[in-house]
């Protein structure tokens, strides 16, 4: 019996493989983003001597990390990447404003169950939201995969996170992910795959929250089992036409008797909102344990929690109310499609009327290069994935990680706040 990663890597290797083996596998998709593409291109041509990528249909290039460009130097590098993409015949270029690579490739139907996807971003574990083996790699490994269509792995052991029950009001997928980091710690799943079971009721992008944060416990991949009720349910994009067999491959399923190195069971019925305090992701506590922590800016976004579902969750709490005096709330959608959905149903207007500011779909200030970087001594409540010192700007700033629901409640009060506290006691403000 095999885990999901063992099944996927067996298909890619052309033989049955198990945890601990070192295998060379075929790659289904290579993702490159703007920040590392210039160095990947240099290694590809100058060090590997490859004139062209192995298959332009299986390479996707996304301009998302500093989009739009924040300096002349960045603009020049992005222009060079665009010219290179055209010269290579690569059709899958997603330019400024389309959004972050991970949700975009899922929306476009490029990331699908059972695939092996390697990306130049560490949070490429996100593709596990559709049961793909997604993992991040460095410049040289990505260049080699782009040149040959192959790479190597040590088949990872698997850590199972089993969720039981359902979330209480004010609690969501981000809280489950942070609780897992709290229990497993930052190195608790080093070079392992994390499988998230019992979460079939979550949307694809809510599953991405879990898959994305798998890297924060050291994981090589994070996978949610493929459970799809309808042929098109996995893909929110109406433009994506994918056969059901591609959505739910016969070879990929949870197998009884698969071997897990650890099992963590989480009772969702008892789970409280979780907060990751500065300056490590696994420094997690129940919100109720932290007391009245004042916040200067709330930042809702990233591949972890910048999806339509996250904006809609925040809007439900903010509707008819205004931000606390002196509070700044920045909302950066994860993709253009998420922004379009939020515009169509009034979610965006609710956020704007509450006093939020909307940014261009993309990574925003997640890596501290533009669009809302933090000043010294500022305290930010961030729905993203990392709160390391200096991550979003000044090393003297403090970053707390939390769910979109906690973010919205905190934006209304000015301090860390349970969503139920706001909904129960705060009168509407006009």
Order of alpha helices (4+ residues) and beta strands (2+ residues): alpha-beta-beta-alpha-beta-alpha-beta-alpha-beta-beta-alpha-beta-beta-alpha-beta-alpha-beta-alpha-beta-beta-beta-beta-alpha-alpha-beta-alpha-alpha-beta-beta-beta-alpha-alpha
